[in-house]
Amino acid sequence: MFYASLGEKAQVTGQVHPKDRLNLIANLVDDCVNDINESRRSLGIVKPSIEECYFCSEEDFDPTLQETLFGAPLPTTKKQYREFPKIKYRCSNCRAKNITTKQCLNGDSMNG
């Protein structure tokens, strides 16, 4: 089965004028992650109050790496990183007063 990459699926249909860009993201700004979750949005912006940044060890570490064209190993999944950064934060205006923890890796197969 053939899977297209995001770049092959996405089409440019226009551009946002520079003076309108702030309005585009202004609707994504919230005081609390709970507001984003309650409105069932997949994207939002909050101003975090950082509590802690640290590294975690991957419990299911997979030391096998795919070689690149030039022979350098390249991690393709989050399990191929021995350690990864995490951040603990509170929303600057959090209604729930809880701490959110997020993994800082990014990529198609690196959600967490």
MARTI-992406 format. One line per field, with one value per residue: residue number from 0; x, y, z of N, C-alpha, C in turn; residue in one letter. Coordinates in Angstrom, 3 decimals. Layout:
REM residues N
kedo	c(NUM, ...)
n.east	c(X, ...)
n.north	c(Y, ...)
n.up	c(Z, ...)
ca.east	c(X, ...)
ca.north	c(Y, ...)
ca.up	c(Z, ...)
c.east	c(X, ...)
c.north	c(Y, ...)
c.up	c(Z, ...)
domi	c(A, ...)
END
This chain:
REM residues 112
kedo	c(0, 1, 2, 3, 4, 5, 6, 7, 8, 9, 10, 11, 12, 13, 14, 15, 16, 17, 18, 19, 20, 21, 22, 23, 24, 25, 26, 27, 28, 29, 30, 31, 32, 33, 34, 35, 36, 37, 38, 39, 40, 41, 42, 43, 44, 45, 46, 47, 48, 49, 50, 51, 52, 53, 54, 55, 56, 57, 58, 59, 60, 61, 62, 63, 64, 65, 66, 67, 68, 69, 70, 71, 72, 73, 74, 75, 76, 77, 78, 79, 80, 81, 82, 83, 84, 85, 86, 87, 88, 89, 90, 91, 92, 93, 94, 95, 96, 97, 98, 99, 100, 101, 102, 103, 104, 105, 106, 107, 108, 109, 110, 111)
n.east	c(0.845, 0.544, 1.574, 1.080, 3.162, 2.754, 3.336, 2.696, -0.013, -1.066, -2.250, -1.466, -3.603, -3.824, -2.704, -2.237, -2.650, -0.019, -0.838, -3.112, -2.380, -2.005, -4.634, -5.472, -4.160, -4.943, -7.435, -6.807, -5.693, -5.809, -6.679, -6.302, -5.446, -7.594, -9.725, -9.209, -9.426, -12.116, -13.473, -12.995, -10.880, -8.025, -5.811, -4.198, -3.172, -1.417, -0.171, 2.521, 3.516, 6.456, 7.296, 9.144, 11.872, 13.167, 14.971, 13.937, 14.311, 13.862, 11.772, 11.228, 13.427, 14.745, 17.481, 18.061, 18.724, 17.783, 19.781, 20.919, 21.112, 23.713, 24.963, 24.714, 23.200, 19.676, 17.145, 13.813, 11.516, 10.013, 10.891, 13.443, 15.082, 17.254, 17.005, 14.702, 13.425, 11.284, 8.637, 7.203, 4.405, 2.238, -0.794, -0.903, -3.179, -4.686, -7.647, -8.081, -5.909, -3.890, -0.894, 0.598, 2.155, 4.372, 5.880, 8.739, 9.514, 9.060, 7.254, 6.089, 5.772, 6.277, 4.659, 3.525)
n.north	c(-1.174, 2.240, 5.141, 8.534, 11.361, 14.178, 16.531, 15.807, 15.538, 17.986, 21.104, 24.273, 26.896, 29.564, 32.666, 34.202, 37.544, 39.609, 41.551, 40.379, 38.114, 38.072, 38.167, 35.667, 33.820, 34.801, 33.846, 31.396, 31.628, 30.936, 30.932, 28.640, 25.165, 23.508, 24.954, 24.710, 21.936, 21.527, 22.873, 21.191, 21.444, 20.884, 22.402, 24.995, 27.916, 28.677, 30.675, 29.562, 28.820, 27.872, 25.003, 22.895, 21.488, 18.601, 15.478, 12.251, 8.703, 6.362, 3.706, 1.518, 1.369, 1.155, 0.071, -0.252, 1.380, 3.087, 3.339, 6.251, 7.690, 8.548, 6.975, 7.640, 7.063, 7.268, 8.192, 7.005, 6.639, 7.476, 5.669, 5.083, 6.947, 7.299, 8.954, 11.621, 14.981, 16.522, 18.649, 20.412, 22.312, 25.032, 26.504, 29.983, 31.169, 29.124, 27.313, 24.873, 24.554, 22.700, 20.785, 20.404, 17.928, 17.474, 15.773, 16.653, 15.900, 15.781, 14.940, 12.679, 10.000, 10.397, 11.023, 12.037)
n.up	c(0.000, -0.774, 0.823, 0.920, 1.520, 3.758, 2.373, -0.210, -0.087, 0.687, -0.571, -1.891, -1.613, -1.513, -0.025, 3.153, 3.787, 5.004, 7.008, 7.990, 9.332, 12.131, 13.073, 12.243, 13.949, 16.387, 17.141, 18.114, 20.587, 24.009, 27.535, 28.961, 28.714, 29.091, 27.985, 25.252, 24.930, 25.741, 23.732, 21.736, 19.932, 17.871, 17.850, 19.565, 21.434, 24.315, 27.005, 28.637, 32.016, 32.970, 34.759, 35.024, 33.206, 31.742, 31.143, 30.032, 30.201, 27.603, 28.051, 26.402, 24.673, 21.423, 19.894, 17.186, 14.212, 11.249, 8.401, 6.711, 3.395, 3.326, 5.163, 7.846, 11.014, 11.579, 13.680, 13.530, 14.925, 18.108, 19.983, 19.309, 20.347, 22.966, 25.166, 25.918, 25.761, 28.197, 29.304, 31.973, 32.669, 33.607, 32.614, 32.082, 33.068, 34.321, 34.768, 35.994, 37.579, 37.278, 36.456, 33.332, 31.393, 28.770, 26.040, 24.165, 21.608, 18.045, 15.082, 12.464, 13.505, 16.136, 18.451, 21.671)
ca.east	c(0.000, 1.311, 1.160, 1.633, 3.605, 1.899, 3.616, 2.016, -1.454, -1.448, -2.216, -1.492, -4.789, -3.751, -1.834, -2.818, -1.964, 0.737, -1.557, -4.188, -1.832, -2.252, -6.033, -5.592, -3.761, -5.578, -8.551, -6.268, -5.140, -6.690, -6.079, -6.112, -5.542, -8.960, -10.577, -8.957, -10.007, -13.577, -14.005, -12.642, -9.957, -6.752, -4.727, -4.444, -1.988, -1.519, 1.083, 2.852, 4.389, 7.284, 7.571, 10.334, 12.316, 14.036, 15.090, 13.462, 14.834, 12.834, 11.710, 11.228, 14.447, 15.066, 18.768, 18.231, 18.481, 17.836, 20.888, 20.544, 21.836, 25.123, 25.475, 24.500, 21.957, 18.603, 15.968, 12.572, 10.414, 10.444, 11.541, 14.841, 15.812, 17.523, 16.429, 13.936, 13.082, 9.899, 8.417, 6.019, 3.989, 0.867, -1.292, -0.746, -4.475, -5.318, -8.840, -7.990, -4.734, -3.089, 0.347, 0.572, 3.465, 4.428, 7.136, 9.128, 9.877, 8.039, 7.383, 4.934, 5.610, 6.833, 3.659, 3.591)
ca.north	c(0.000, 3.470, 6.243, 9.814, 12.234, 15.347, 17.469, 15.366, 15.658, 19.381, 21.988, 25.699, 27.464, 31.007, 33.161, 35.176, 38.829, 39.816, 42.295, 39.541, 36.927, 38.138, 37.788, 34.237, 33.077, 35.362, 32.974, 30.169, 31.935, 30.635, 31.060, 27.343, 23.995, 22.999, 25.660, 24.109, 20.588, 21.623, 23.294, 20.065, 21.892, 20.157, 23.375, 26.149, 28.590, 29.170, 31.201, 28.659, 29.148, 26.664, 24.462, 22.053, 20.868, 17.487, 14.378, 10.939, 7.561, 5.579, 2.369, 0.525, 1.840, 0.260, 0.568, -0.413, 2.627, 3.009, 4.109, 7.209, 7.555, 8.833, 6.053, 8.105, 6.513, 8.251, 7.704, 7.196, 6.601, 7.996, 4.605, 5.004, 7.945, 6.755, 9.935, 12.653, 16.090, 16.738, 19.938, 20.530, 23.713, 25.412, 27.611, 31.201, 31.461, 27.800, 27.148, 23.625, 24.664, 21.484, 20.843, 19.622, 17.406, 17.161, 15.344, 17.702, 15.403, 16.072, 14.186, 11.852, 8.849, 10.747, 11.696, 11.541)
ca.up	c(0.000, -0.895, 1.688, 0.477, 2.600, 3.933, 1.295, -1.421, 0.132, 0.899, -1.724, -1.599, -2.248, -1.406, 1.033, 4.071, 3.706, 6.249, 8.043, 8.503, 9.990, 13.570, 13.287, 12.012, 15.144, 17.584, 17.506, 18.706, 21.908, 25.130, 28.849, 29.604, 27.853, 29.249, 27.027, 23.941, 24.965, 25.815, 22.431, 20.859, 18.889, 17.875, 17.861, 20.407, 21.952, 25.688, 27.539, 29.737, 33.131, 33.000, 36.083, 35.000, 31.956, 32.123, 30.193, 30.466, 29.452, 26.920, 28.631, 25.316, 23.729, 20.307, 19.406, 15.743, 13.493, 9.801, 7.838, 5.674, 2.139, 3.569, 6.162, 9.216, 11.574, 11.700, 14.416, 12.790, 15.885, 19.402, 20.752, 18.908, 21.118, 24.293, 26.092, 25.233, 26.656, 28.625, 29.944, 32.827, 32.704, 33.940, 31.801, 32.874, 33.670, 34.332, 35.604, 36.749, 38.448, 37.189, 35.696, 32.106, 31.001, 27.340, 25.441, 23.227, 20.285, 17.055, 13.844, 12.126, 14.385, 17.434, 19.288, 23.022)
c.east	c(0.894, 0.728, 1.847, 2.085, 2.702, 2.098, 2.945, 0.504, -1.917, -1.326, -2.242, -2.683, -4.801, -2.798, -2.603, -1.987, -1.249, -0.023, -2.708, -3.691, -2.093, -3.687, -6.232, -5.234, -4.415, -6.736, -8.099, -5.748, -6.189, -5.935, -5.668, -6.245, -6.952, -9.916, -10.436, -9.614, -11.534, -14.197, -13.640, -11.799, -8.662, -5.557, -5.119, -3.129, -2.287, -0.167, 1.445, 3.670, 5.193, 7.589, 8.901, 10.600, 13.306, 14.075, 14.597, 14.151, 13.668, 12.869, 11.810, 12.246, 14.777, 16.362, 18.974, 17.841, 18.590, 18.979, 20.355, 21.367, 23.341, 25.704, 25.291, 23.204, 20.927, 17.447, 14.705, 11.346, 10.922, 11.132, 13.008, 15.671, 16.007, 16.913, 15.674, 13.555, 11.581, 9.826, 7.140, 5.670, 2.564, 0.469, -1.209, -2.040, -5.294, -6.507, -8.724, -6.821, -3.880, -1.822, 0.206, 1.994, 3.403, 5.823, 7.472, 9.622, 8.735, 8.293, 6.187, 4.716, 6.078, 5.841, 3.769, 3.372)
c.north	c(1.242, 4.551, 7.509, 10.612, 13.459, 16.355, 17.093, 15.511, 17.109, 20.178, 23.426, 26.280, 28.987, 31.391, 34.161, 36.445, 39.089, 40.554, 41.474, 38.326, 36.924, 37.734, 36.283, 33.438, 33.594, 34.494, 31.670, 30.379, 31.698, 30.812, 29.718, 26.220, 23.401, 23.664, 25.060, 22.734, 20.632, 22.059, 22.281, 20.501, 21.099, 21.103, 24.561, 26.703, 29.047, 29.729, 30.347, 29.339, 27.870, 26.267, 23.705, 21.568, 19.779, 16.453, 13.087, 9.876, 6.818, 4.155, 1.286, 0.907, 0.768, 0.759, 0.411, 0.879, 2.384, 3.884, 5.064, 6.934, 7.721, 7.977, 6.483, 7.509, 7.613, 7.651, 7.997, 7.121, 7.103, 6.939, 4.450, 6.156, 7.375, 7.658, 10.976, 13.738, 16.126, 18.099, 19.863, 22.012, 23.838, 26.491, 28.859, 31.592, 30.179, 27.745, 25.926, 23.620, 23.399, 21.730, 19.917, 19.182, 17.010, 16.720, 16.329, 17.198, 15.679, 15.232, 13.288, 10.724, 9.131, 11.517, 11.179, 12.541)
c.up	c(0.000, 0.021, 1.219, 1.687, 2.652, 2.809, -0.008, -1.303, 0.186, -0.398, -1.248, -2.347, -2.193, -0.290, 1.890, 3.974, 5.039, 7.349, 8.656, 9.291, 11.489, 13.887, 13.139, 13.271, 16.418, 18.061, 18.144, 20.123, 22.985, 26.440, 29.428, 28.571, 27.933, 28.259, 25.627, 23.878, 24.963, 24.493, 21.341, 19.661, 18.990, 17.927, 18.725, 20.924, 23.374, 26.084, 28.748, 30.825, 33.376, 34.440, 36.088, 33.584, 32.342, 31.012, 30.833, 29.629, 28.824, 27.443, 27.567, 24.237, 22.696, 19.677, 17.898, 15.040, 11.998, 9.305, 6.767, 4.421, 2.343, 4.696, 7.602, 9.758, 11.793, 12.492, 13.624, 13.692, 17.229, 20.245, 20.386, 19.487, 22.514, 25.374, 25.280, 26.239, 26.975, 29.309, 30.768, 32.895, 33.209, 32.945, 32.674, 33.592, 33.789, 35.288, 36.494, 37.728, 38.415, 36.384, 34.494, 31.794, 29.540, 26.949, 24.342, 21.879, 19.328, 15.810, 13.637, 13.117, 15.799, 18.277, 20.701, 24.001)
domi	c(M, F, Y, A, S, L, G, E, K, A, Q, V, T, G, Q, V, H, P, K, D, R, L, N, L, I, A, N, L, V, D, D, C, V, N, D, I, N, E, S, R, R, S, L, G, I, V, K, P, S, I, E, E, C, Y, F, C, S, E, E, D, F, D, P, T, L, Q, E, T, L, F, G, A, P, L, P, T, T, K, K, Q, Y, R, E, F, P, K, I, K, Y, R, C, S, N, C, R, A, K, N, I, T, T, K, Q, C, L, N, G, D, S, M, N, G)
END
